[in-house]
Structures are given as C-alpha cells and as structure tokens.
Amino acid sequence: MSKIETVVDWLLSSNKTVVLTGAGMSTESGVPDFRSASGWWTKTDPQKVATVDALETNYPLFHEFYSMRIQLLEKCAPHKGHYILADWEKKGILHHLATQNVDGFHSQAGNKKVDELHGSIYTFRCHSCGKSATKEAFLAMESCAHCNGRLRPNVVLFGEMLPDKAWMSALSNIQRADVVIVIGTSLEVYPVNQLPMMTKGKKVYINKEMVSHATYFDCILEGKAKEVLMELNEQLEKRG
C-alpha cells in the first residue's frame, strides 16, 4: 500500500481530522516564502523588520515591509489545494484548520473553521490604543484618528504572544484529533511547532523540503502542498 493510500485510509476512518498549514501552503499562490533558501529572510532580516522594536523605532522600514507584503498579496489568490481543503470541510473529511499564514486564503477558498495563529494582514489597528483602522489609512501612513499612534496590521510580530482564542482553539482541536496533517511548515517557529506533538492521533507531514525533526510523524509525504493534496483528493474520490 502506498503512503497516499495509507493516509486516505486514516482520513476515511477518522472522526476528527485537523490540518495545520504554514508558508509552503501559500507559495504556490505566488506568495514569497520566508524561510526557504530563496525566501525573503535571506534578503530581509525578520528580526529587524517584523518586530515591535522596528514598529516603535524604525516605523518607515516596518511600514515599507508590510505595505509591500499587502500589495504583493493583492496579486495572489488561493490555489487548488486551498479549495480541496475547503471541499473536505464541506464533506466532513476535515473538521478544523489552523494556519500560520496571514493571507486569509483558507477563508477565501471556503473553509469556515479556521484559526489564524499569526493573525491577519487584512485588518489593522493602532499599536498604542488598539482601535481598529482601515487598510487605506495604514498604506497612506496616517496616524491613528483617536490617539495619533502608529497603525499596524493585525499580525503577530516576533516576540508577541499568539492570539489566545486562536491558540486555545487549535490546541484543543489537535488534542482531540484522530489525524493531524501538517502542510508546508518548517516547524521552526515556537510555539506553533509544538502543536503536532500534542495529539495522540496519526501525524502526517507534507512538505517540499524535509526537515530533520519531522521524524516523529507517522507518515511523511514529500512534495508541493497542492500536488500532494490533489493526489490525496483523487484517491478519496476513487474511494467514494
């Protein structure tokens, strides 16, 4: 039996399946990856840009970085793999999804049960008073209309806590899962890299590049997220 068929068996017998996605899920939509050899991190040091310190002490650099990301995302859209996961949710094959991605593609594709562990790049707030702001105000580099503070996207910056509600929901769902599928993440970012170890269920790892600490998974499917999901979906459809 092939690895794909094994995972399909697990999916069909699972009462609760949870998916956790990272940057590799979005790269096939044209979103730049941060951590691959050719990713943005090689050109831009995240510790200097995606931080509270940069927001507070070098706002022009912070603003330029996130404005560029927002404008790049406007040219991107969910791919076939995103739509497969949304379809699995509709069919009751997938029961919950957690993502490190801030691009909102899972929701755009139709998934309803999504925990955005690193926030969303599409909503904005004042860093000082927390009042919400518009994308237009942020891109125009305006100050907060309420307190004159600096505007920022609702993403989790390095050193910040993850949103409590999303974290607790993801943790609770993974702890109760029969199958957890991790897609397109290097599993290097704490604390999200701890989540797959919190399940007693079967653990599946789908990624283009293998990482040494993926050895605790029950099944490893090496390849691009979209292609592997299409293979799994094809086998699921054959099984009816």
DOBAPA-773193 format. One record per atom (N, C-alpha, C): residue number from 1; residue in three letters; chain; y, x, z. Coordinates in pm, whole numbers. Example, Ala and Ser with C-alpha at 12.3 -4.5 7.8 and 13.67 -1.06 7.14 Angstrom:
2
  seq  type  mol       y       x       z
    1   ala    A    -569    1319     780
    1   ala    A    -450    1230     780
    1   ala    A    -330    1320     780
    2   ser    A    -225    1285     708
    2   ser    A    -106    1367     714
    2   ser    A       3    1290     787
This chain:
240
  seq  type  mol       y       x       z
    1   met    A    -120      84       0
    1   met    A       0       0       0
    1   met    A     125      88       0
    2   ser    A     221      56     -86
    2   ser    A     343     136     -94
    2   ser    A     434     109      26
    3   lys    A     531     198      46
    3   lys    A     627     178     155
    3   lys    A     705      49     136
    4   ile    A     743      20      12
    4   ile    A     817    -103     -17
    4   ile    A     735    -225      24
    5   glu    A     606    -225     -13
    5   glu    A     519    -339      22
    5   glu    A     501    -351     172
    6   thr    A     493    -237     240
    6   thr    A     481    -238     387
    6   thr    A     603    -305     451
    7   val    A     722    -266     405
    7   val    A     845    -324     460
    7   val    A     854    -473     429
    8   val    A     812    -512     309
    8   val    A     810    -654     272
    8   val    A     718    -732     366
    9   asp    A     602    -675     397
    9   asp    A     511    -739     493
    9   asp    A     580    -759     628
   10   trp    A     649    -656     673
   10   trp    A     720    -665     802
   10   trp    A     826    -774     796
   11   leu    A     900    -780     685
   11   leu    A    1007    -881     671
   11   leu    A     949   -1022     673
   12   leu    A     837   -1041     606
   12   leu    A     779   -1176     596
   12   leu    A     717   -1222     728
   13   ser    A     678   -1128     812
   13   ser    A     617   -1167     940
   13   ser    A     717   -1161    1056
   14   ser    A     841   -1119    1028
   14   ser    A     941   -1104    1133
   14   ser    A    1009   -1236    1167
   15   asn    A    1026   -1259    1297
   15   asn    A    1101   -1376    1342
   15   asn    A    1250   -1346    1356
   16   lys    A    1282   -1216    1364
   16   lys    A    1423   -1177    1376
   16   lys    A    1441   -1039    1311
   17   thr    A    1515   -1037    1201
   17   thr    A    1544    -913    1130
   17   thr    A    1694    -886    1135
   18   val    A    1730    -763    1172
   18   val    A    1870    -722    1182
   18   val    A    1892    -603    1091
   19   val    A    2005    -602    1020
   19   val    A    2043    -490     934
   19   val    A    2167    -422     992
   20   leu    A    2167    -289     988
   20   leu    A    2283    -208    1027
   20   leu    A    2323    -123     908
   21   thr    A    2448    -135     862
   21   thr    A    2490     -60     744
   21   thr    A    2602      38     775
   22   gly    A    2606     144     693
   22   gly    A    2711     245     702
   22   gly    A    2771     272     566
   23   ala    A    2842     383     555
   23   ala    A    2921     414     435
   23   ala    A    2839     414     306
   24   gly    A    2711     456     315
   24   gly    A    2627     460     195
   24   gly    A    2603     325     133
   25   met    A    2629     218     209
   25   met    A    2616      83     154
   25   met    A    2734      53      62
   26   ser    A    2846     117      86
   26   ser    A    2968      86      11
   26   ser    A    2998     182    -104
   27   thr    A    2935     300    -104
   27   thr    A    2968     399    -206
   27   thr    A    2939     348    -347
   28   glu    A    2835     263    -359
   28   glu    A    2800     211    -492
   28   glu    A    2899     104    -540
   29   ser    A    2989      65    -450
   29   ser    A    3100     -23    -490
   29   ser    A    3222      59    -531
   30   gly    A    3207     192    -527
   30   gly    A    3318     279    -564
   30   gly    A    3402     324    -447
   31   val    A    3358     290    -324
   31   val    A    3432     331    -204
   31   val    A    3395     475    -171
   32   pro    A    3492     564    -155
   32   pro    A    3458     704    -124
   32   pro    A    3385     716       9
   33   asp    A    3283     801       9
   33   asp    A    3207     829     130
   33   asp    A    3283     935     210
   34   phe    A    3276     924     342
   34   phe    A    3347    1021     426
   34   phe    A    3262    1144     457
   35   arg    A    3131    1128     470
   35   arg    A    3052    1233     531
   35   arg    A    2958    1307     437
   36   ser    A    2943    1263     312
   36   ser    A    2857    1335     220
   36   ser    A    2925    1467     180
   37   ala    A    2850    1551     111
   37   ala    A    2903    1683      72
   37   ala    A    3029    1671     -13
   38   ser    A    3038    1562     -89
   38   ser    A    3156    1543    -175
   38   ser    A    3252    1440    -117
   39   gly    A    3227    1402       9
   39   gly    A    3307    1296      71
   39   gly    A    3447    1340     109
   40   trp    A    3525    1240     153
   40   trp    A    3665    1264     188
   40   trp    A    3681    1365     300
   41   trp    A    3584    1369     391
   41   trp    A    3600    1456     508
   41   trp    A    3613    1603     466
   42   thr    A    3561    1638     346
   42   thr    A    3573    1777     300
   42   thr    A    3716    1808     257
   43   lys    A    3791    1703     220
   43   lys    A    3929    1722     174
   43   lys    A    4031    1690     283
   44   thr    A    3996    1595     369
   44   thr    A    4087    1550     474
   44   thr    A    4016    1551     607
   45   asp    A    4070    1619     705
   45   asp    A    4006    1627     836
   45   asp    A    4032    1497     912
   46   pro    A    3926    1419     938
   46   pro    A    3945    1290    1005
   46   pro    A    4004    1305    1144
   47   gln    A    3974    1420    1208
   47   gln    A    4026    1441    1342
   47   gln    A    4178    1455    1342
   48   lys    A    4235    1477    1225
   48   lys    A    4381    1490    1215
   48   lys    A    4447    1361    1167
   49   val    A    4368    1271    1106
   49   val    A    4428    1154    1042
   49   val    A    4386    1022    1107
   50   ala    A    4257    1000    1121
   50   ala    A    4207     871    1171
   50   ala    A    4202     871    1323
   51   thr    A    4313     905    1383
   51   thr    A    4318     919    1529
   51   thr    A    4443     852    1586
   52   val    A    4435     821    1714
   52   val    A    4552     768    1785
   52   val    A    4662     874    1788
   53   asp    A    4622    1000    1802
   53   asp    A    4719    1108    1806
   53   asp    A    4802    1114    1677
   54   ala    A    4734    1101    1562
   54   ala    A    4807    1102    1434
   54   ala    A    4899     982    1424
   55   leu    A    4852     866    1468
   55   leu    A    4933     744    1465
   55   leu    A    5062     765    1546
   56   glu    A    5047     831    1660
   56   glu    A    5161     845    1752
   56   glu    A    5250     965    1722
   57   thr    A    5192    1072    1664
   57   thr    A    5271    1195    1646
   57   thr    A    5295    1232    1499
   58   asn    A    5215    1176    1407
   58   asn    A    5235    1206    1265
   58   asn    A    5214    1077    1184
   59   tyr    A    5297     978    1213
   59   tyr    A    5279     847    1152
   59   tyr    A    5286     850     998
   60   pro    A    5374     931     937
   60   pro    A    5375     934     790
   60   pro    A    5239     972     729
   61   leu    A    5170    1071     789
   61   leu    A    5038    1111     741
   61   leu    A    4936    1000     764
   62   phe    A    4937     942     883
   62   phe    A    4849     831     917
   62   phe    A    4869     715     820
   63   his    A    4995     681     797
   63   his    A    5029     569     708
   63   his    A    4986     597     565
   64   glu    A    5006     718     519
   64   glu    A    4968     755     382
   64   glu    A    4817     743     363
   65   phe    A    4742     791     462
   65   phe    A    4595     789     456
   65   phe    A    4542     646     447
   66   tyr    A    4591     559     535
   66   tyr    A    4539     422     536
   66   tyr    A    4594     338     421
   67   ser    A    4715     366     378
   67   ser    A    4768     295     260
   67   ser    A    4684     328     137
   68   met    A    4645     455     125
   68   met    A    4562     498      12
   68   met    A    4426     430      18
   69   arg    A    4367     423     136
   69   arg    A    4237     357     151
   69   arg    A    4245     209     114
   70   ile    A    4350     142     160
   70   ile    A    4367      -1     129
   70   ile    A    4381     -21     -21
   71   gln    A    4461      62     -85
   71   gln    A    4483      48    -230
   71   gln    A    4356      79    -309
   72   leu    A    4277     177    -263
   72   leu    A    4150     207    -328
   72   leu    A    4053      90    -317
   73   leu    A    4049      27    -199
   73   leu    A    3957     -84    -178
   73   leu    A    3990    -205    -264
   74   glu    A    4116    -220    -298
   74   glu    A    4157    -333    -382
   74   glu    A    4094    -327    -521
   75   lys    A    4048    -207    -561
   75   lys    A    3984    -190    -692
   75   lys    A    3832    -201    -682
   76   cys    A    3780    -223    -561
   76   cys    A    3635    -227    -537
   76   cys    A    3590    -368    -501
   77   ala    A    3460    -391    -516
   77   ala    A    3403    -523    -485
   77   ala    A    3259    -506    -438
   78   pro    A    3204    -608    -370
   78   pro    A    3064    -600    -328
   78   pro    A    2971    -578    -449
   79   his    A    2861    -506    -427
   79   his    A    2765    -485    -535
   79   his    A    2640    -572    -513
   80   lys    A    2544    -559    -601
   80   lys    A    2423    -641    -598
   80   lys    A    2352    -635    -462
   81   gly    A    2352    -517    -400
   81   gly    A    2287    -503    -269
   81   gly    A    2350    -591    -162
   82   his    A    2484    -600    -164
   82   his    A    2553    -688     -69
   82   his    A    2510    -834     -90
   83   tyr    A    2500    -873    -216
   83   tyr    A    2463   -1012    -246
   83   tyr    A    2317   -1042    -210
   84   ile    A    2232    -939    -221
   84   ile    A    2092    -957    -180
   84   ile    A    2085    -984     -30
   85   leu    A    2160    -909      49
   85   leu    A    2159    -930     195
   85   leu    A    2214   -1067     231
   86   ala    A    2315   -1112     158
   86   ala    A    2371   -1246     182
   86   ala    A    2267   -1353     148
   87   asp    A    2194   -1329      40
   87   asp    A    2089   -1423      -2
   87   asp    A    1975   -1427     100
   88   trp    A    1940   -1310     154
   88   trp    A    1836   -1306     257
   88   trp    A    1877   -1386     381
   89   glu    A    2006   -1381     414
   89   glu    A    2052   -1459     529
   89   glu    A    2037   -1608     501
   90   lys    A    2075   -1649     380
   90   lys    A    2062   -1792     342
   90   lys    A    1917   -1838     348
   91   lys    A    1825   -1748     310
   91   lys    A    1682   -1783     305
   91   lys    A    1613   -1766     440
   92   gly    A    1685   -1715     540
   92   gly    A    1625   -1697     672
   92   gly    A    1542   -1571     685
   93   ile    A    1556   -1478     588
   93   ile    A    1485   -1350     595
   93   ile    A    1562   -1253     684
   94   leu    A    1693   -1258     675
   94   leu    A    1784   -1175     756
   94   leu    A    1856   -1265     856
   95   his    A    1859   -1220     982
   95   his    A    1915   -1306    1087
   95   his    A    2048   -1256    1143
   96   his    A    2076   -1128    1123
   96   his    A    2203   -1073    1175
   96   his    A    2233    -943    1103
   97   leu    A    2362    -912    1093
   97   leu    A    2403    -789    1027
   97   leu    A    2516    -724    1106
   98   ala    A    2504    -594    1128
   98   ala    A    2611    -516    1192
   98   ala    A    2650    -405    1095
   99   thr    A    2779    -374    1088
   99   thr    A    2822    -272     993
   99   thr    A    2926    -179    1054
  100   gln    A    2920     -53    1011
  100   gln    A    3023      45    1047
  100   gln    A    3138      39     946
  101   asn    A    3118     -31     836
  101   asn    A    3217     -35     729
  101   asn    A    3330    -131     762
  102   val    A    3450     -95     720
  102   val    A    3569    -175     749
  102   val    A    3617    -252     626
  103   asp    A    3536    -248     517
  103   asp    A    3581    -302     388
  103   asp    A    3556    -452     370
  104   gly    A    3484    -515     461
  104   gly    A    3463    -659     454
  104   gly    A    3372    -707     342
  105   phe    A    3300    -617     276
  105   phe    A    3219    -655     160
  105   phe    A    3104    -749     196
  106   his    A    3046    -733     315
  106   his    A    2935    -821     354
  106   his    A    2982    -967     363
  107   ser    A    3097    -986     425
  107   ser    A    3152   -1122     436
  107   ser    A    3193   -1175     299
  108   gln    A    3252   -1088     216
  108   gln    A    3291   -1130      80
  108   gln    A    3170   -1173      -1
  109   ala    A    3055   -1106      21
  109   ala    A    2934   -1139     -53
  109   ala    A    2868   -1267      -3
  110   gly    A    2903   -1308     121
  110   gly    A    2849   -1435     171
  110   gly    A    2777   -1430     304
  111   asn    A    2762   -1310     363
  111   asn    A    2700   -1305     496
  111   asn    A    2792   -1369     599
  112   lys    A    2736   -1451     686
  112   lys    A    2814   -1522     789
  112   lys    A    2803   -1454     925
  113   lys    A    2685   -1398     954
  113   lys    A    2660   -1341    1088
  113   lys    A    2681   -1190    1080
  114   val    A    2806   -1147    1086
  114   val    A    2842   -1006    1069
  114   val    A    2921    -955    1188
  115   asp    A    2876    -842    1244
  115   asp    A    2953    -772    1347
  115   asp    A    3017    -650    1283
  116   glu    A    3152    -646    1282
  116   glu    A    3224    -531    1226
  116   glu    A    3251    -432    1340
  117   leu    A    3161    -335    1355
  117   leu    A    3164    -245    1470
  117   leu    A    3285    -152    1470
  118   his    A    3337    -122    1351
  118   his    A    3454     -33    1342
  118   his    A    3579    -108    1297
  119   gly    A    3576    -241    1310
  119   gly    A    3693    -321    1280
  119   gly    A    3708    -354    1132
  120   ser    A    3828    -398    1096
  120   ser    A    3858    -439     958
  120   ser    A    3988    -374     911
  121   ile    A    3985    -327     789
  121   ile    A    4105    -264     732
  121   ile    A    4198    -368     670
  122   tyr    A    4158    -495     674
  122   tyr    A    4236    -601     609
  122   tyr    A    4328    -677     704
  123   thr    A    4318    -650     834
  123   thr    A    4408    -714     929
  123   thr    A    4485    -605    1004
  124   phe    A    4601    -642    1057
  124   phe    A    4693    -542    1110
  124   phe    A    4754    -590    1241
  125   arg    A    4797    -493    1321
  125   arg    A    4862    -526    1448
  125   arg    A    4959    -415    1484
  126   cys    A    5043    -445    1583
  126   cys    A    5132    -343    1637
  126   cys    A    5054    -258    1737
  127   his    A    5065    -129    1725
  127   his    A    4994     -39    1816
  127   his    A    5050     -48    1958
  128   ser    A    5176     -87    1972
  128   ser    A    5239     -94    2104
  128   ser    A    5214    -226    2176
  129   cys    A    5248    -337    2110
  129   cys    A    5239    -467    2179
  129   cys    A    5118    -551    2138
  130   gly    A    5049    -509    2031
  130   gly    A    4926    -578    1992
  130   gly    A    4947    -703    1908
  131   lys    A    5073    -741    1882
  131   lys    A    5097    -861    1800
  131   lys    A    5052    -836    1657
  132   ser    A    5000    -941    1592
  132   ser    A    4949    -926    1456
  132   ser    A    5064    -904    1357
  133   ala    A    5031    -840    1245
  133   ala    A    5129    -811    1141
  133   ala    A    5065    -833    1005
  134   thr    A    5144    -832     900
  134   thr    A    5091    -854     765
  134   thr    A    5061    -721     696
  135   lys    A    4975    -730     597
  135   lys    A    4945    -611     515
  135   lys    A    5072    -561     448
  136   glu    A    5152    -654     399
  136   glu    A    5276    -618     329
  136   glu    A    5369    -538     420
  137   ala    A    5378    -581     546
  137   ala    A    5465    -511     642
  137   ala    A    5414    -370     668
  138   phe    A    5280    -357     681
  138   phe    A    5224    -224     704
  138   phe    A    5248    -133     584
  139   leu    A    5216    -183     463
  139   leu    A    5231     -99     344
  139   leu    A    5376     -59     321
  140   ala    A    5468    -147     360
  140   ala    A    5611    -117     344
  140   ala    A    5663     -27     457
  141   met    A    5573      11     546
  141   met    A    5605      99     661
  141   met    A    5712      36     751
  142   glu    A    5707     -95     763
  142   glu    A    5801    -163     852
  142   glu    A    5759    -144     998
  143   ser    A    5852    -165    1087
  143   ser    A    5821    -162    1230
  143   ser    A    5782    -303    1275
  144   cys    A    5723    -311    1394
  144   cys    A    5683    -440    1449
  144   cys    A    5805    -530    1466
  145   ala    A    5792    -655    1422
  145   ala    A    5903    -751    1430
  145   ala    A    5932    -791    1575
  146   his    A    5835    -767    1666
  146   his    A    5850    -809    1805
  146   his    A    5904    -698    1895
  147   cys    A    5854    -573    1873
  147   cys    A    5893    -467    1967
  147   cys    A    5936    -338    1899
  148   asn    A    5938    -341    1766
  148   asn    A    5980    -221    1690
  148   asn    A    5876    -109    1694
  149   gly    A    5751    -144    1738
  149   gly    A    5645     -44    1745
  149   gly    A    5585     -14    1607
  150   arg    A    5487      75    1604
  150   arg    A    5423     115    1479
  150   arg    A    5308      23    1444
  151   leu    A    5302     -15    1316
  151   leu    A    5194    -103    1269
  151   leu    A    5073     -21    1227
  152   arg    A    4957     -82    1242
  152   arg    A    4830     -14    1210
  152   arg    A    4725    -115    1166
  153   pro    A    4624     -70    1090
  153   pro    A    4512    -159    1059
  153   pro    A    4425    -178    1183
  154   asn    A    4350    -288    1186
  154   asn    A    4260    -317    1299
  154   asn    A    4128    -243    1282
  155   val    A    4137    -112    1264
  155   val    A    4016     -29    1255
  155   val    A    4004      52    1384
  156   val    A    3881      94    1414
  156   val    A    3858     176    1532
  156   val    A    3886     321    1494
  157   leu    A    3984     380    1558
  157   leu    A    4018     520    1533
  157   leu    A    3931     611    1620
  158   phe    A    3921     738    1580
  158   phe    A    3844     833    1660
  158   phe    A    3897     835    1803
  159   gly    A    3806     824    1898
  159   gly    A    3845     826    2039
  159   gly    A    3869     689    2098
  160   glu    A    3873     585    2013
  160   glu    A    3893     449    2064
  160   glu    A    3759     382    2093
  161   met    A    3762     285    2181
  161   met    A    3643     206    2211
  161   met    A    3614     110    2097
  162   leu    A    3486      82    2076
  162   leu    A    3448     -19    1977
  162   leu    A    3484    -157    2031
  163   pro    A    3510    -254    1941
  163   pro    A    3539    -390    1989
  163   pro    A    3421    -444    2070
  164   asp    A    3449    -483    2191
  164   asp    A    3344    -518    2287
  164   asp    A    3255    -632    2237
  165   lys    A    3316    -734    2182
  165   lys    A    3240    -852    2138
  165   lys    A    3141    -814    2027
  166   ala    A    3187    -737    1928
  166   ala    A    3101    -696    1817
  166   ala    A    2989    -606    1866
  167   trp    A    3022    -513    1955
  167   trp    A    2922    -420    2008
  167   trp    A    2813    -494    2086
  168   met    A    2853    -583    2177
  168   met    A    2755    -655    2259
  168   met    A    2668    -746    2174
  169   ser    A    2727    -806    2071
  169   ser    A    2650    -892    1981
  169   ser    A    2547    -811    1904
  170   ala    A    2589    -697    1847
  170   ala    A    2497    -611    1771
  170   ala    A    2384    -561    1861
  171   leu    A    2420    -515    1980
  171   leu    A    2320    -463    2075
  171   leu    A    2219    -570    2112
  172   ser    A    2269    -689    2146
  172   ser    A    2181    -799    2186
  172   ser    A    2086    -837    2073
  173   asn    A    2137    -846    1951
  173   asn    A    2053    -884    1837
  173   asn    A    1949    -778    1805
  174   ile    A    1988    -650    1812
  174   ile    A    1894    -541    1783
  174   ile    A    1785    -533    1891
  175   gln    A    1823    -556    2016
  175   gln    A    1724    -551    2123
  175   gln    A    1617    -660    2106
  176   arg    A    1653    -770    2044
  176   arg    A    1559    -883    2028
  176   arg    A    1492    -885    1890
  177   ala    A    1516    -784    1809
  177   ala    A    1468    -785    1671
  177   ala    A    1321    -743    1660
  178   asp    A    1253    -801    1562
  178   asp    A    1119    -756    1523
  178   asp    A    1128    -644    1421
  179   val    A    1233    -649    1339
  179   val    A    1257    -547    1236
  179   val    A    1405    -512    1233
  180   val    A    1436    -383    1234
  180   val    A    1574    -335    1218
  180   val    A    1577    -243    1096
  181   ile    A    1663    -277    1000
  181   ile    A    1678    -196     879
  181   ile    A    1814    -128     883
  182   val    A    1814       4     881
  182   val    A    1937      83     884
  182   val    A    1963     135     743
  183   ile    A    2080     103     688
  183   ile    A    2109     135     548
  183   ile    A    2236     219     536
  184   gly    A    2223     337     473
  184   gly    A    2340     412     429
  184   gly    A    2427     468     539
  185   thr    A    2367     514     647
  185   thr    A    2446     579     751
  185   thr    A    2379     710     791
  186   ser    A    2461     811     817
  186   ser    A    2409     942     857
  186   ser    A    2365     943    1004
  187   leu    A    2395     834    1075
  187   leu    A    2360     823    1217
  187   leu    A    2420     937    1301
  188   glu    A    2542     975    1265
  188   glu    A    2609    1083    1338
  188   glu    A    2721    1032    1428
  189   val    A    2764     908    1408
  189   val    A    2878     857    1484
  189   val    A    2830     782    1609
  190   tyr    A    2870     833    1723
  190   tyr    A    2839     770    1851
  190   tyr    A    2942     659    1877
  191   pro    A    2907     546    1934
  191   pro    A    2775     512    1988
  191   pro    A    2685     433    1893
  192   val    A    2732     406    1771
  192   val    A    2652     322    1680
  192   val    A    2517     387    1649
  193   asn    A    2512     521    1649
  193   asn    A    2384     587    1619
  193   asn    A    2278     564    1726
  194   gln    A    2319     507    1839
  194   gln    A    2223     474    1945
  194   gln    A    2154     339    1921
  195   leu    A    2216     255    1843
  195   leu    A    2166     117    1827
  195   leu    A    2022     107    1776
  196   pro    A    1983     184    1672
  196   pro    A    1845     168    1623
  196   pro    A    1739     199    1728
  197   met    A    1773     282    1826
  197   met    A    1676     318    1930
  197   met    A    1663     210    2036
  198   met    A    1747     107    2027
  198   met    A    1747       2    2130
  198   met    A    1647    -110    2099
  199   thr    A    1574     -98    1988
  199   thr    A    1480    -205    1953
  199   thr    A    1337    -164    1983
  200   lys    A    1254    -262    2013
  200   lys    A    1110    -239    2026
  200   lys    A    1041    -274    1895
  201   gly    A    1118    -326    1799
  201   gly    A    1062    -367    1671
  201   gly    A    1044    -251    1575
  202   lys    A    1001    -283    1453
  202   lys    A     984    -183    1347
  202   lys    A    1122    -135    1301
  203   lys    A    1131      -6    1275
  203   lys    A    1259      53    1233
  203   lys    A    1244     111    1092
  204   val    A    1333      67    1002
  204   val    A    1331     112     863
  204   val    A    1463     184     832
  205   tyr    A    1454     298     767
  205   tyr    A    1574     376     733
  205   tyr    A    1584     390     582
  206   ile    A    1696     341     527
  206   ile    A    1723     351     383
  206   ile    A    1846     437     364
  207   asn    A    1831     550     295
  207   asn    A    1947     637     274
  207   asn    A    1921     730     157
  208   lys    A    2029     766      89
  208   lys    A    2019     856     -26
  208   lys    A    1982     998      18
  209   glu    A    2039    1040     132
  209   glu    A    2011    1173     185
  209   glu    A    1938    1158     318
  210   met    A    1828    1228     333
  210   met    A    1754    1221     458
  210   met    A    1821    1306     565
  211   val    A    1817    1260     687
  211   val    A    1872    1336     799
  211   val    A    1759    1367     896
  212   ser    A    1766    1483     959
  212   ser    A    1654    1531    1041
  212   ser    A    1622    1436    1156
  213   his    A    1724    1371    1214
  213   his    A    1699    1285    1331
  213   his    A    1654    1144    1291
  214   ala    A    1616    1126    1165
  214   ala    A    1563     995    1123
  214   ala    A    1413     985    1146
  215   thr    A    1356    1087    1209
  215   thr    A    1210    1091    1224
  215   thr    A    1155     981    1316
  216   tyr    A    1241     922    1399
  216   tyr    A    1189     818    1488
  216   tyr    A    1176     681    1420
  217   phe    A    1205     675    1290
  217   phe    A    1188     549    1216
  217   phe    A    1042     531    1176
  218   asp    A    1000     405    1168
  218   asp    A     862     375    1129
  218   asp    A     841     388     979
  219   cys    A     948     370     903
  219   cys    A     938     381     757
  219   cys    A    1071     432     702
  220   ile    A    1064     531     614
  220   ile    A    1184     587     552
  220   ile    A    1178     564     402
  221   leu    A    1280     497     348
  221   leu    A    1289     472     204
  221   leu    A    1407     552     150
  222   glu    A    1376     657      78
  222   glu    A    1481     746      28
  222   glu    A    1533     694    -105
  223   gly    A    1665     674    -112
  223   gly    A    1725     625    -236
  223   gly    A    1858     557    -210
  224   lys    A    1924     516    -317
  224   lys    A    2052     448    -303
  224   lys    A    2030     307    -249
  225   ala    A    2126     263    -168
  225   ala    A    2113     134    -100
  225   ala    A    2084      20    -198
  226   lys    A    2164      11    -302
  226   lys    A    2149    -101    -397
  226   lys    A    2012    -101    -462
  227   glu    A    1968      18    -506
  227   glu    A    1839      26    -577
  227   glu    A    1722      -9    -487
  228   val    A    1723      42    -363
  228   val    A    1613      13    -270
  228   val    A    1612    -136    -234
  229   leu    A    1729    -194    -211
  229   leu    A    1736    -337    -180
  229   leu    A    1688    -422    -297
  230   met    A    1718    -380    -419
  230   met    A    1670    -453    -536
  230   met    A    1518    -446    -546
  231   glu    A    1460    -330    -513
  231   glu    A    1314    -316    -513
  231   glu    A    1251    -407    -408
  232   leu    A    1308    -405    -288
  232   leu    A    1256    -491    -181
  232   leu    A    1266    -638    -219
  233   asn    A    1380    -675    -277
  233   asn    A    1403    -814    -315
  233   asn    A    1306    -858    -423
  234   glu    A    1279    -769    -518
  234   glu    A    1186    -802    -626
  234   glu    A    1047    -832    -570
  235   gln    A    1004    -749    -473
  235   gln    A     872    -771    -410
  235   gln    A     871    -899    -326
  236   leu    A     982    -927    -258
  236   leu    A     991   -1050    -180
  236   leu    A     979   -1173    -270
  237   glu    A    1047   -1167    -385
  237   glu    A    1043   -1280    -479
  237   glu    A     905   -1300    -537
  238   lys    A     833   -1190    -560
  238   lys    A     696   -1199    -611
  238   lys    A     605   -1266    -511
  239   arg    A     634   -1241    -382
  239   arg    A     550   -1297    -275
  239   arg    A     588   -1443    -245
  240   gly    A     699   -1486    -307
  240   gly    A     740   -1626    -290
  240   gly    A     798   -1656    -154
